[in-house]
């Protein structure tokens, strides 16, 4: 009996897109993704998603040989590689984690080993099908097929594209195979591009590392920045005596980097793997000197509940750096001299000598020869320390290094303070012209001040001049101001000391910044604010 036309079902070809149209949609969407991103994880995940949602090729997975990301274009594959599911759709994380295969194991391992596609019409009738990732009970009860297509990269099989297929699917199996082969070819090309990009990236990183090391060795040996003749001369002297055991005396102004040089001497010596102990003699009270340097036994003095090894014992086998040794009391100078001569120490309250093997590096900004004449430093200890004197140049002696040092401190402070401040060429010129009586330490402090206080990303010469401390500003070319003419206390000014127009001009010059306007007029921000409010009560 014929069915009335009115009640006949609408033809599927007219009510919904055919599987041919769905294939075209899938291919178009995948190619659109490729045009946007060459990242395999982006393209593969959406490709497997569309295979399931548009074509009914479910639980798609891409299995790749382990370590494929590290294989270059010319690297051979391992003889018996393992593989695992890297990308999947329709699989839980636990199921994907179970998808690991040895070479030649199951359908997936066989496709990897042979490079031949596999079509399993009925997974229940195929003994090689392991059902490892997805248990059979979780699949449809009807006949389920499995298709596995090899993925090649540089003519080497590196993976498998696999999907489940329902037997009653309307599309032809040959068409599904053709589509999956196209997608597997695309997957191989993406993997090859990723491999090439990563290989080139590794080459560039290795080249950058090599260049960086070359630059560091040339201009920043042991972390010491600079290439001026005076600095290189000091570094050369340091390296020539690094293999010896004689004491070294570092001489130079305060802030020239004595600790950095002492550490460099230790790192260049055979003792580099042993302790490096730093002691600031100026920071130790006279009553604690012996205990700090040589240690003490239990009960040696009130509060000594336990024995303690001193700095010399802790530095055994390594290097001890005595900074500001000119501040050491005369009584301790005698005991230090005995330690250097005998190679032993006696703890405070102790009765036995403890042998030690320590290289001493001392530093001072004093003229020890003058201190010897004054009687404040032992002559015999001075001769013992002055075996190898090394003069560290002041920043004024190495002006060519000021720019490099300023940029080094700038980068360090930008990173530590999460800023992005840069110095203009003119700003660097201004820094290079300063006298820097505080040497590197003062330059470091000024750069930190610039990074923290400036509100500009590019610091100009004017901004540097504004933030430089008065002490390091170059003297005027015409005549120097006598110290007696510089007031020690700011002169008291009446609240009517500046006219309204003067205040307005100062504000205009500094973009409305009251602090800068106040500074330009010799006022504190509080004084300027009071005068401004008096003249402009509405602001």
C-alpha positions as CSV (number, residue, x, y, z in Angstrom):
1,X,0.0,0.0,0.0
2,X,1.3,3.4,-1.0
3,X,1.8,6.0,1.6
4,X,0.1,9.4,0.9
5,X,2.5,12.0,-0.4
6,X,1.6,14.2,2.5
7,X,2.7,11.7,5.1
8,X,5.8,10.5,3.3
9,X,9.1,11.1,5.3
10,X,11.3,13.7,3.9
11,X,14.3,12.3,2.1
12,X,17.5,12.5,4.2
13,X,19.5,13.9,1.3
14,X,17.1,17.0,1.3
15,X,16.7,17.5,5.1
16,X,20.3,17.3,6.2
17,X,23.8,17.6,4.6
18,X,25.1,14.4,3.1
19,X,28.2,12.7,4.4
20,X,30.1,14.2,1.4
21,X,29.1,17.7,2.5
22,X,30.2,16.8,6.1
23,X,33.6,15.7,4.8
24,X,34.0,19.0,3.0
25,X,33.0,20.9,6.2
26,X,35.5,18.9,8.2
27,X,38.4,19.5,5.7
28,X,37.5,23.1,5.4
29,X,37.5,23.6,9.2
30,X,40.8,21.7,9.6
31,X,42.5,23.7,6.9
32,X,41.2,26.9,8.5
33,X,42.8,25.9,11.8
34,X,46.1,25.1,10.0
35,X,46.0,28.6,8.5
36,X,45.6,30.1,12.0
37,X,48.1,27.9,13.9
38,X,50.7,25.3,13.1
39,X,50.6,23.9,16.6
40,X,49.8,20.2,16.4
41,X,47.9,20.2,19.7
42,X,45.4,22.8,18.4
43,X,44.8,21.2,15.0
44,X,44.8,17.6,16.2
45,X,42.3,18.0,19.0
46,X,39.8,19.8,16.8
47,X,40.3,17.4,13.9
48,X,39.5,14.4,16.2
49,X,36.5,16.3,17.6
50,X,35.1,17.0,14.1
51,X,35.7,13.3,13.0
52,X,33.4,12.3,15.8
53,X,30.7,15.0,15.7
54,X,30.4,15.3,11.9
55,X,31.3,11.8,10.6
56,X,30.7,9.5,13.5
57,X,34.3,8.2,13.5
58,X,34.4,8.1,17.3
59,X,37.0,7.9,20.0
60,X,39.7,9.1,17.7
61,X,43.3,9.1,18.9
62,X,46.7,10.0,17.6
63,X,49.4,7.7,18.9
64,X,53.0,8.9,18.6
65,X,56.4,7.4,19.3
66,X,57.7,8.5,22.7
67,X,60.3,11.2,22.4
68,X,59.3,12.2,18.9
69,X,59.5,15.9,19.8
70,X,63.3,15.5,20.5
71,X,64.1,13.8,17.2
72,X,65.6,16.0,14.6
73,X,65.0,15.7,10.8
74,X,68.1,13.5,10.4
75,X,67.8,11.5,13.6
76,X,67.1,7.8,13.3
77,X,64.2,6.3,15.2
78,X,65.0,3.8,18.1
79,X,65.1,0.2,17.0
80,X,62.2,-0.8,19.3
81,X,60.3,2.4,20.2
82,X,57.4,2.6,22.6
83,X,54.4,4.7,21.8
84,X,51.5,6.3,23.6
85,X,48.2,8.2,23.0
86,X,49.1,11.9,22.8
87,X,45.8,13.4,21.5
88,X,42.3,12.0,21.8
89,X,38.6,12.8,21.7
90,X,36.0,10.8,23.5
91,X,38.5,9.1,25.8
92,X,38.8,9.9,29.5
93,X,42.3,10.9,30.8
94,X,42.5,7.4,32.4
95,X,41.7,5.7,29.1
96,X,44.2,7.8,27.2
97,X,46.9,7.0,29.8
98,X,46.4,3.3,29.4
99,X,47.0,3.6,25.6
100,X,50.7,2.6,25.6
101,X,52.1,0.2,23.0
102,X,55.3,-1.6,22.4
103,X,56.7,-1.9,18.9
104,X,54.6,-4.5,17.1
105,X,52.1,-4.9,19.9
106,X,48.5,-5.1,19.0
107,X,47.0,-3.4,16.0
108,X,48.5,0.0,16.8
109,X,52.0,-1.4,17.4
110,X,51.8,-3.5,14.2
111,X,50.9,-0.4,12.1
112,X,53.8,1.4,13.6
113,X,56.2,-1.5,12.9
114,X,54.9,-2.2,9.3
115,X,53.7,1.2,8.1
116,X,50.6,-0.5,6.6
117,X,47.1,0.7,7.3
118,X,44.8,-1.7,9.2
119,X,41.0,-2.0,8.9
120,X,39.4,-4.3,11.5
121,X,35.8,-5.0,10.4
122,X,34.9,-6.5,13.7
123,X,37.1,-5.9,16.8
124,X,35.4,-8.8,18.6
125,X,36.7,-11.2,16.0
126,X,40.3,-9.9,15.9
127,X,42.6,-11.4,18.5
128,X,45.3,-8.7,17.9
129,X,42.8,-6.0,19.0
130,X,43.8,-5.3,22.6
131,X,40.9,-3.0,23.7
132,X,43.5,-1.6,26.1
133,X,42.5,2.1,26.1
134,X,38.7,1.6,26.0
135,X,37.1,-1.5,27.5
136,X,34.7,-3.4,25.2
137,X,31.8,-2.9,27.6
138,X,32.0,0.8,27.1
139,X,31.6,0.5,23.4
140,X,28.3,0.1,21.5
141,X,26.9,-3.5,21.6
142,X,26.6,-3.6,17.8
143,X,29.5,-4.5,15.5
144,X,32.4,-2.0,15.9
145,X,35.2,-1.6,13.4
146,X,38.6,0.0,14.0
147,X,40.7,1.8,11.5
148,X,44.4,2.6,12.0
149,X,46.4,4.8,9.5
150,X,50.1,5.3,9.8
151,X,51.5,8.8,10.2
152,X,54.8,9.5,8.5
153,X,57.3,12.2,9.0
154,X,60.3,12.3,6.6
155,X,59.3,8.9,5.3
156,X,59.5,7.4,8.7
157,X,56.4,6.0,10.5
158,X,56.2,8.0,13.7
159,X,52.5,7.6,14.7
160,X,49.0,6.2,14.1
161,X,45.7,7.9,13.5
162,X,43.0,5.5,14.9
163,X,39.2,5.7,15.1
164,X,36.3,3.5,15.9
165,X,33.6,3.1,13.2
166,X,30.1,1.7,13.5
167,X,29.5,-1.0,10.9
168,X,26.1,0.4,9.9
169,X,27.6,3.8,9.0
170,X,26.1,4.9,5.6
171,X,29.3,6.3,4.2
172,X,31.5,4.0,2.2
173,X,34.4,2.4,4.0
174,X,36.7,3.3,1.1
175,X,35.7,7.0,1.4
176,X,36.4,7.0,5.2
177,X,39.8,5.4,4.5
178,X,40.6,8.1,1.9
179,X,39.7,10.9,4.2
180,X,41.6,9.4,7.1
181,X,44.7,9.0,4.9
182,X,44.5,12.7,4.0
183,X,44.3,13.7,7.6
184,X,47.2,11.4,8.6
185,X,49.3,13.0,5.8
186,X,48.4,16.4,7.2
187,X,49.3,15.3,10.7
188,X,52.7,14.1,9.5
189,X,53.4,17.4,7.8
190,X,52.5,19.3,10.9
191,X,54.7,17.1,13.1
192,X,57.5,17.6,10.6
193,X,57.1,21.4,10.7
194,X,57.1,21.3,14.5
195,X,60.2,19.2,14.5
196,X,62.0,21.6,12.1
197,X,60.9,24.6,14.2
198,X,62.1,23.0,17.4
199,X,65.4,21.9,15.8
200,X,66.0,25.4,14.5
201,X,65.1,26.8,17.9
202,X,67.5,24.5,19.7
203,X,70.2,25.5,17.2
204,X,69.5,29.2,17.8
205,X,69.5,28.7,21.6
206,X,72.8,26.8,21.5
207,X,74.2,29.6,19.3
208,X,72.9,32.3,21.7
209,X,74.4,30.4,24.6
210,X,77.7,30.2,22.9
211,X,77.7,33.9,22.1
212,X,76.5,34.8,25.6
213,X,79.4,32.7,27.1
214,X,81.8,34.4,24.7
215,X,80.6,37.8,25.7
216,X,80.6,36.9,29.4
217,X,84.1,35.6,29.2
218,X,85.3,38.7,27.4
219,X,83.5,41.4,29.4
220,X,82.1,39.7,32.6
221,X,84.7,37.2,33.9
222,X,83.6,35.9,37.3
223,X,80.6,38.3,37.2
224,X,82.9,41.3,37.0
225,X,81.6,43.7,34.4
226,X,83.9,45.8,32.3
227,X,86.8,45.7,29.8
228,X,88.8,48.8,30.6
229,X,92.6,48.4,30.8
230,X,92.8,49.1,34.5
231,X,90.2,46.4,35.3
232,X,91.7,43.9,32.9
233,X,95.1,44.5,34.5
234,X,93.7,43.7,38.0
235,X,91.9,40.6,36.6
236,X,95.1,39.4,35.0
237,X,97.0,39.8,38.3
238,X,94.2,37.9,40.1
239,X,94.3,35.0,37.6
240,X,98.1,34.7,37.8
241,X,98.1,34.3,41.5
242,X,94.9,32.2,41.7
243,X,96.8,28.9,41.8
244,X,99.1,29.9,44.6
245,X,98.4,29.7,48.3
246,X,100.0,33.0,49.4
247,X,97.9,35.7,51.1
248,X,96.4,38.3,48.8
249,X,95.7,41.9,49.9
250,X,93.1,43.8,47.9
251,X,93.6,47.5,48.0
252,X,91.3,50.3,46.7
253,X,88.7,52.8,47.5
254,X,85.4,51.8,49.2
255,X,82.8,50.5,46.7
256,X,85.3,49.1,44.1
257,X,84.1,45.5,44.4
258,X,86.6,43.9,46.8
259,X,84.2,41.1,47.8
260,X,83.5,40.3,44.1
261,X,87.3,40.1,43.4
262,X,87.8,37.9,46.5
263,X,85.1,35.5,45.3
264,X,86.6,35.6,41.8
265,X,90.0,34.7,43.2
266,X,88.4,31.8,45.1
267,X,86.5,30.6,42.0
268,X,89.7,30.7,39.9
269,X,91.7,28.7,42.4
270,X,91.8,24.9,43.0
271,X,89.8,25.6,46.2
272,X,86.7,26.6,44.2
273,X,84.7,23.6,45.5
274,X,85.6,24.3,49.1
275,X,83.9,26.9,51.4
276,X,84.3,30.7,50.8
277,X,83.8,32.5,54.1
278,X,83.3,36.3,54.2
279,X,84.0,38.2,57.4
280,X,83.5,42.0,57.8
281,X,85.9,43.0,60.5
282,X,84.3,46.4,60.9
283,X,81.0,44.8,62.0
284,X,82.4,42.6,64.8
285,X,82.6,44.0,68.4
286,X,86.0,43.8,69.9
287,X,84.8,41.5,72.7
288,X,83.6,38.9,70.1
289,X,86.4,39.0,67.6
290,X,88.3,35.9,69.0
291,X,85.1,33.8,69.3
292,X,83.9,34.7,65.8
293,X,87.2,34.0,64.1
294,X,88.5,31.0,66.1
295,X,85.4,29.6,67.8
296,X,85.0,28.8,71.4
297,X,84.5,25.8,73.7
298,X,81.5,25.1,75.9
299,X,81.7,27.3,79.1
300,X,84.4,29.6,77.7
301,X,82.3,32.6,78.7
302,X,78.9,33.3,80.1
303,X,76.3,32.1,77.6
304,X,78.6,29.6,75.8
305,X,76.3,26.6,76.2
306,X,77.8,24.7,73.4
307,X,81.1,24.6,71.4
308,X,81.2,26.5,68.2
309,X,83.6,26.4,65.2
310,X,84.9,29.8,64.2
311,X,85.1,31.2,60.7
312,X,88.6,29.9,60.1
313,X,87.6,26.3,61.0
314,X,84.5,26.7,58.7
315,X,86.7,27.8,55.9
316,X,89.1,24.9,56.2
317,X,90.2,23.8,52.7
318,X,88.8,26.9,51.2
319,X,89.2,30.7,51.3
320,X,88.5,33.2,54.0
321,X,87.9,36.8,53.1
322,X,88.6,39.4,55.8
323,X,87.1,42.6,54.7
324,X,88.1,46.0,56.3
325,X,91.0,44.3,58.0
326,X,92.3,47.7,59.0
327,X,89.6,47.8,61.6
328,X,90.9,44.7,63.5
329,X,92.1,45.4,67.1
330,X,95.8,45.1,67.8
331,X,95.3,42.1,70.2
332,X,93.5,40.1,67.4
333,X,96.2,41.1,64.9
334,X,98.7,39.2,67.0
335,X,96.6,36.1,67.1
336,X,95.8,36.3,63.4
337,X,99.6,36.5,62.7
338,X,100.2,33.4,64.7
339,X,97.4,31.5,62.8
340,X,98.9,32.5,59.5
341,X,102.4,31.5,60.5
342,X,101.5,28.2,62.3
343,X,98.5,27.1,60.3
344,X,96.6,26.3,63.5
345,X,94.0,27.9,65.7
346,X,93.1,27.6,69.3
347,X,89.4,28.0,70.2
348,X,88.5,30.4,73.0
349,X,88.6,28.4,76.2
350,X,90.3,25.5,74.4
351,X,93.6,23.8,75.1
352,X,94.5,22.1,71.9
353,X,95.6,23.4,68.5
354,X,93.4,22.7,65.5
355,X,95.2,22.5,62.2
356,X,93.6,24.4,59.4
357,X,94.3,24.9,55.6
358,X,92.9,28.2,54.6
359,X,93.9,30.8,52.0
360,X,93.5,34.3,53.3
361,X,92.3,37.2,51.2
362,X,92.2,40.5,53.0
363,X,90.8,43.9,51.9
364,X,91.0,47.5,53.1
365,X,90.5,51.0,51.9
366,X,93.0,52.3,54.3
367,X,96.7,52.9,53.7
368,X,98.1,50.2,55.9
369,X,101.7,51.5,55.6
370,X,100.5,54.8,57.2
371,X,98.6,52.8,59.9
372,X,101.8,50.9,60.6
373,X,103.7,54.2,61.1
374,X,100.9,55.4,63.4
375,X,101.2,52.2,65.4
376,X,97.6,51.1,64.8
377,X,98.5,48.1,62.6
378,X,101.3,45.5,63.3
379,X,104.2,45.8,60.9
380,X,104.9,42.1,60.9
381,X,101.2,41.3,60.0
382,X,101.3,44.0,57.3
383,X,104.3,42.2,55.7
384,X,102.6,38.9,56.0
385,X,99.4,40.2,54.3
386,X,101.2,42.3,51.7
387,X,102.7,39.2,49.9
388,X,100.5,39.8,46.8
389,X,98.9,43.2,46.8
390,X,96.3,43.9,44.0
391,X,95.1,47.4,43.4
392,X,91.4,47.6,42.4
393,X,90.8,50.6,40.2
394,X,88.2,53.2,41.1
395,X,85.4,53.9,38.8
396,X,87.1,57.2,37.8
397,X,90.0,55.0,36.6
398,X,87.7,52.9,34.4
399,X,85.3,55.3,32.9
400,X,84.9,53.2,29.8
401,X,83.1,50.6,32.0
402,X,80.5,53.0,33.4
403,X,78.0,52.5,30.5
404,X,78.3,48.7,30.7
405,X,77.9,48.7,34.5
406,X,74.9,51.1,34.3
407,X,73.1,48.8,31.8
408,X,73.9,45.8,34.0
409,X,72.5,47.4,37.1
410,X,69.5,48.6,35.0
411,X,68.6,45.1,33.8
412,X,69.0,43.7,37.3
413,X,66.8,46.3,38.9
414,X,64.2,46.0,36.1
415,X,63.9,42.3,36.8
416,X,63.8,42.5,40.6
417,X,61.2,45.4,40.6
418,X,59.2,44.3,37.5
419,X,59.9,47.5,35.7
420,X,60.7,48.3,32.1
421,X,63.0,51.4,32.3
422,X,65.5,52.2,29.6
423,X,68.3,54.8,29.5
424,X,68.7,57.1,26.5
425,X,72.2,57.6,25.0
426,X,72.3,61.1,26.4
427,X,71.4,59.7,29.9
428,X,74.3,57.2,29.7
429,X,76.6,60.1,28.7
430,X,75.6,62.0,31.8
431,X,76.3,59.0,34.0
432,X,79.7,58.6,32.3
433,X,80.6,62.2,33.1
434,X,80.1,61.9,36.9
435,X,83.0,61.6,39.4
436,X,81.5,58.7,41.4
437,X,83.4,59.1,44.7
438,X,81.4,56.1,46.0
439,X,82.5,54.0,42.9
440,X,80.5,51.0,41.8
441,X,78.3,50.9,44.9
442,X,77.2,54.5,44.4
443,X,76.5,53.9,40.7
444,X,74.4,50.8,41.6
445,X,72.4,52.9,44.1
446,X,71.8,55.7,41.6
447,X,70.5,53.2,39.0
448,X,68.2,51.6,41.5
449,X,66.9,55.1,42.4
450,X,66.3,55.8,38.7
451,X,64.3,52.6,38.2
452,X,62.1,53.1,41.3
453,X,61.5,56.9,41.1
454,X,61.2,57.7,37.4
455,X,57.7,57.7,35.8
456,X,59.1,57.4,32.3
457,X,59.9,54.3,30.4
458,X,62.8,56.1,28.6
459,X,65.0,58.0,31.1
460,X,66.4,61.2,29.6
461,X,69.5,63.1,30.5
462,X,67.4,65.7,32.3
463,X,65.7,63.0,34.4
464,X,69.1,61.6,35.3
465,X,70.4,65.1,36.3
466,X,67.3,65.5,38.5
467,X,67.7,62.2,40.3
468,X,71.5,62.3,40.8
469,X,72.6,63.1,44.3
470,X,74.1,66.6,44.7
471,X,77.4,65.0,45.8
472,X,78.1,63.5,42.4
473,X,76.9,66.3,40.2
474,X,79.9,67.7,38.2
475,X,81.1,71.0,39.5
476,X,80.4,74.1,37.3
477,X,83.1,74.9,34.8
478,X,83.3,78.6,35.9
479,X,84.1,78.1,39.6
480,X,83.6,75.6,42.3
481,X,81.4,76.5,45.2
482,X,83.2,76.6,48.5
483,X,81.9,74.1,51.1
484,X,81.4,76.9,53.6
485,X,79.0,78.5,51.2
486,X,76.7,75.5,51.1
487,X,74.0,75.9,53.8
488,X,73.8,73.0,56.2
489,X,70.1,73.8,57.0
490,X,67.4,74.9,54.5
491,X,66.8,78.6,55.0
492,X,63.4,79.4,56.5
493,X,61.0,81.1,54.0
494,X,57.9,83.0,54.6
495,X,54.7,81.6,53.1
496,X,54.6,84.6,50.8
497,X,58.2,83.9,49.5
498,X,56.9,83.0,46.0
499,X,54.4,84.7,43.9
500,X,51.4,82.9,42.4
501,X,52.7,83.3,38.8
502,X,56.1,81.7,39.9
503,X,54.2,78.7,41.3
504,X,52.0,78.4,38.2
505,X,55.0,78.5,35.9
506,X,56.8,75.8,37.9
507,X,53.7,73.6,37.8
508,X,53.4,74.1,34.0
509,X,57.1,73.2,33.5
510,X,56.7,70.0,35.4
511,X,53.4,68.8,34.0
512,X,51.5,69.5,37.2
513,X,53.9,67.4,39.4
514,X,54.0,69.3,42.7
515,X,57.0,67.4,44.0
516,X,59.2,68.4,41.0
517,X,57.8,71.9,40.9
518,X,58.7,72.2,44.6
519,X,62.2,70.9,44.1
520,X,62.8,73.3,41.2
521,X,61.9,76.2,43.6
522,X,64.0,75.0,46.5
523,X,60.9,74.1,48.5
524,X,59.7,70.9,50.2
525,X,56.5,69.3,48.7
526,X,54.8,70.3,52.0
527,X,55.8,74.0,51.7
528,X,54.8,74.1,48.0
529,X,51.5,72.5,48.7
530,X,50.7,75.0,51.4
531,X,51.5,78.0,49.2
532,X,49.6,76.5,46.3
533,X,46.5,75.9,48.4
534,X,46.7,79.4,49.8
535,X,46.7,80.9,46.3
536,X,44.3,78.3,44.8
537,X,41.8,77.4,47.6
538,X,39.5,75.7,45.1
539,X,42.1,73.1,44.0
